[in-house]
Amino acid sequence: MVDVEPGYTERLLWDGSGHRTTTVVGYLMSMRTGQVVATGSMINPQVVYGADVMTRIVYATKDNENRRRIRQSIVDG
């Protein structure tokens, strides 16, 4: 969440995001019109823990610190 407007506002926005193997994508859409207001993407920061999902799962299941690191990388990203 970036901003909250008090009271009634004409703008009603929705943030949709997708976390893919190599990319994280976000869409900001108007809930009134369905129009895409903005988009953004970035390399998935979890790739440093493995190029594919299975490698990342193995890394995360080795210990709690690994699980914390891989989760935090996507939160911080």
PyMOL CGO cylinders between C-alpha atoms (Angstrom):
from pymol import cmd
from pymol.cgo import CYLINDER

trace = [
    CYLINDER, 0.00, 0.00, 0.00, 1.37, 3.38, -1.00, 0.3, 1, 1, 1, 1, 1, 1,
    CYLINDER, 1.37, 3.38, -1.00, -1.36, 5.82, 0.00, 0.3, 1, 1, 1, 1, 1, 1,
    CYLINDER, -1.36, 5.82, 0.00, -4.75, 6.02, 1.69, 0.3, 1, 1, 1, 1, 1, 1,
    CYLINDER, -4.75, 6.02, 1.69, -7.14, 8.88, 1.04, 0.3, 1, 1, 1, 1, 1, 1,
    CYLINDER, -7.14, 8.88, 1.04, -9.58, 9.84, 3.83, 0.3, 1, 1, 1, 1, 1, 1,
    CYLINDER, -9.58, 9.84, 3.83, -13.28, 10.12, 3.05, 0.3, 1, 1, 1, 1, 1, 1,
    CYLINDER, -13.28, 10.12, 3.05, -14.92, 9.62, -0.32, 0.3, 1, 1, 1, 1, 1, 1,
    CYLINDER, -14.92, 9.62, -0.32, -12.63, 9.56, -3.32, 0.3, 1, 1, 1, 1, 1, 1,
    CYLINDER, -12.63, 9.56, -3.32, -13.24, 9.13, -7.01, 0.3, 1, 1, 1, 1, 1, 1,
    CYLINDER, -13.24, 9.13, -7.01, -10.12, 7.00, -7.31, 0.3, 1, 1, 1, 1, 1, 1,
    CYLINDER, -10.12, 7.00, -7.31, -10.53, 3.38, -6.33, 0.3, 1, 1, 1, 1, 1, 1,
    CYLINDER, -10.53, 3.38, -6.33, -7.41, 1.43, -7.21, 0.3, 1, 1, 1, 1, 1, 1,
    CYLINDER, -7.41, 1.43, -7.21, -6.41, -2.22, -7.00, 0.3, 1, 1, 1, 1, 1, 1,
    CYLINDER, -6.41, -2.22, -7.00, -2.89, -3.65, -6.96, 0.3, 1, 1, 1, 1, 1, 1,
    CYLINDER, -2.89, -3.65, -6.96, -2.41, -7.02, -8.55, 0.3, 1, 1, 1, 1, 1, 1,
    CYLINDER, -2.41, -7.02, -8.55, 0.95, -8.70, -8.59, 0.3, 1, 1, 1, 1, 1, 1,
    CYLINDER, 0.95, -8.70, -8.59, 2.43, -11.92, -9.80, 0.3, 1, 1, 1, 1, 1, 1,
    CYLINDER, 2.43, -11.92, -9.80, 5.58, -13.60, -8.59, 0.3, 1, 1, 1, 1, 1, 1,
    CYLINDER, 5.58, -13.60, -8.59, 7.07, -15.68, -11.37, 0.3, 1, 1, 1, 1, 1, 1,
    CYLINDER, 7.07, -15.68, -11.37, 10.22, -17.74, -11.45, 0.3, 1, 1, 1, 1, 1, 1,
    CYLINDER, 10.22, -17.74, -11.45, 12.41, -14.94, -12.80, 0.3, 1, 1, 1, 1, 1, 1,
    CYLINDER, 12.41, -14.94, -12.80, 10.17, -11.85, -12.72, 0.3, 1, 1, 1, 1, 1, 1,
    CYLINDER, 10.17, -11.85, -12.72, 7.84, -10.03, -10.33, 0.3, 1, 1, 1, 1, 1, 1,
    CYLINDER, 7.84, -10.03, -10.33, 5.12, -8.02, -12.09, 0.3, 1, 1, 1, 1, 1, 1,
    CYLINDER, 5.12, -8.02, -12.09, 2.68, -5.49, -10.64, 0.3, 1, 1, 1, 1, 1, 1,
    CYLINDER, 2.68, -5.49, -10.64, -0.42, -3.84, -12.06, 0.3, 1, 1, 1, 1, 1, 1,
    CYLINDER, -0.42, -3.84, -12.06, -2.29, -0.85, -10.65, 0.3, 1, 1, 1, 1, 1, 1,
    CYLINDER, -2.29, -0.85, -10.65, -5.85, -0.83, -11.95, 0.3, 1, 1, 1, 1, 1, 1,
    CYLINDER, -5.85, -0.83, -11.95, -8.88, 1.40, -11.58, 0.3, 1, 1, 1, 1, 1, 1,
    CYLINDER, -8.88, 1.40, -11.58, -11.66, -0.60, -9.97, 0.3, 1, 1, 1, 1, 1, 1,
    CYLINDER, -11.66, -0.60, -9.97, -14.21, 1.78, -11.49, 0.3, 1, 1, 1, 1, 1, 1,
    CYLINDER, -14.21, 1.78, -11.49, -13.13, 1.49, -15.13, 0.3, 1, 1, 1, 1, 1, 1,
    CYLINDER, -13.13, 1.49, -15.13, -10.92, -1.61, -15.23, 0.3, 1, 1, 1, 1, 1, 1,
    CYLINDER, -10.92, -1.61, -15.23, -8.20, 0.49, -16.88, 0.3, 1, 1, 1, 1, 1, 1,
    CYLINDER, -8.20, 0.49, -16.88, -4.58, -0.34, -16.12, 0.3, 1, 1, 1, 1, 1, 1,
    CYLINDER, -4.58, -0.34, -16.12, -3.17, 2.84, -14.54, 0.3, 1, 1, 1, 1, 1, 1,
    CYLINDER, -3.17, 2.84, -14.54, 0.44, 1.68, -14.14, 0.3, 1, 1, 1, 1, 1, 1,
    CYLINDER, 0.44, 1.68, -14.14, 2.60, -1.41, -14.49, 0.3, 1, 1, 1, 1, 1, 1,
    CYLINDER, 2.60, -1.41, -14.49, 6.01, -2.36, -13.22, 0.3, 1, 1, 1, 1, 1, 1,
    CYLINDER, 6.01, -2.36, -13.22, 8.31, -5.35, -13.22, 0.3, 1, 1, 1, 1, 1, 1,
    CYLINDER, 8.31, -5.35, -13.22, 11.62, -6.43, -11.79, 0.3, 1, 1, 1, 1, 1, 1,
    CYLINDER, 11.62, -6.43, -11.79, 13.85, -9.47, -11.65, 0.3, 1, 1, 1, 1, 1, 1,
    CYLINDER, 13.85, -9.47, -11.65, 12.67, -11.78, -8.86, 0.3, 1, 1, 1, 1, 1, 1,
    CYLINDER, 12.67, -11.78, -8.86, 15.16, -11.15, -6.02, 0.3, 1, 1, 1, 1, 1, 1,
    CYLINDER, 15.16, -11.15, -6.02, 14.90, -14.83, -5.02, 0.3, 1, 1, 1, 1, 1, 1,
    CYLINDER, 14.90, -14.83, -5.02, 16.99, -15.88, -8.06, 0.3, 1, 1, 1, 1, 1, 1,
    CYLINDER, 16.99, -15.88, -8.06, 20.13, -15.50, -5.94, 0.3, 1, 1, 1, 1, 1, 1,
    CYLINDER, 20.13, -15.50, -5.94, 18.92, -18.59, -4.03, 0.3, 1, 1, 1, 1, 1, 1,
    CYLINDER, 18.92, -18.59, -4.03, 18.41, -20.67, -7.17, 0.3, 1, 1, 1, 1, 1, 1,
    CYLINDER, 18.41, -20.67, -7.17, 17.53, -20.27, -10.84, 0.3, 1, 1, 1, 1, 1, 1,
    CYLINDER, 17.53, -20.27, -10.84, 14.44, -22.50, -10.55, 0.3, 1, 1, 1, 1, 1, 1,
    CYLINDER, 14.44, -22.50, -10.55, 11.67, -22.97, -8.01, 0.3, 1, 1, 1, 1, 1, 1,
    CYLINDER, 11.67, -22.97, -8.01, 12.75, -26.46, -6.92, 0.3, 1, 1, 1, 1, 1, 1,
    CYLINDER, 12.75, -26.46, -6.92, 16.26, -25.25, -6.03, 0.3, 1, 1, 1, 1, 1, 1,
    CYLINDER, 16.26, -25.25, -6.03, 14.74, -22.44, -3.95, 0.3, 1, 1, 1, 1, 1, 1,
    CYLINDER, 14.74, -22.44, -3.95, 12.43, -24.87, -2.18, 0.3, 1, 1, 1, 1, 1, 1,
    CYLINDER, 12.43, -24.87, -2.18, 15.37, -27.11, -1.28, 0.3, 1, 1, 1, 1, 1, 1,
    CYLINDER, 15.37, -27.11, -1.28, 17.31, -24.05, -0.04, 0.3, 1, 1, 1, 1, 1, 1,
    CYLINDER, 17.31, -24.05, -0.04, 14.37, -22.82, 2.06, 0.3, 1, 1, 1, 1, 1, 1,
    CYLINDER, 14.37, -22.82, 2.06, 13.71, -26.20, 3.67, 0.3, 1, 1, 1, 1, 1, 1,
    CYLINDER, 13.71, -26.20, 3.67, 17.28, -26.66, 4.90, 0.3, 1, 1, 1, 1, 1, 1,
    CYLINDER, 17.28, -26.66, 4.90, 16.80, -24.40, 7.94, 0.3, 1, 1, 1, 1, 1, 1,
    CYLINDER, 16.80, -24.40, 7.94, 14.71, -21.55, 9.34, 0.3, 1, 1, 1, 1, 1, 1,
    CYLINDER, 14.71, -21.55, 9.34, 17.31, -18.89, 8.55, 0.3, 1, 1, 1, 1, 1, 1,
    CYLINDER, 17.31, -18.89, 8.55, 17.26, -19.84, 4.86, 0.3, 1, 1, 1, 1, 1, 1,
    CYLINDER, 17.26, -19.84, 4.86, 13.46, -19.71, 4.90, 0.3, 1, 1, 1, 1, 1, 1,
    CYLINDER, 13.46, -19.71, 4.90, 13.60, -16.24, 6.49, 0.3, 1, 1, 1, 1, 1, 1,
    CYLINDER, 13.60, -16.24, 6.49, 16.18, -15.01, 3.95, 0.3, 1, 1, 1, 1, 1, 1,
    CYLINDER, 16.18, -15.01, 3.95, 14.28, -16.16, 0.88, 0.3, 1, 1, 1, 1, 1, 1,
    CYLINDER, 14.28, -16.16, 0.88, 11.00, -14.74, 2.17, 0.3, 1, 1, 1, 1, 1, 1,
    CYLINDER, 11.00, -14.74, 2.17, 12.58, -11.44, 3.13, 0.3, 1, 1, 1, 1, 1, 1,
    CYLINDER, 12.58, -11.44, 3.13, 14.17, -11.08, -0.31, 0.3, 1, 1, 1, 1, 1, 1,
    CYLINDER, 14.17, -11.08, -0.31, 10.74, -10.93, -1.98, 0.3, 1, 1, 1, 1, 1, 1,
    CYLINDER, 10.74, -10.93, -1.98, 9.31, -8.65, 0.73, 0.3, 1, 1, 1, 1, 1, 1,
    CYLINDER, 9.31, -8.65, 0.73, 12.22, -6.21, 0.37, 0.3, 1, 1, 1, 1, 1, 1,
    CYLINDER, 12.22, -6.21, 0.37, 12.16, -6.42, -3.42, 0.3, 1, 1, 1, 1, 1, 1,
]
cmd.load_cgo(trace, "trace")
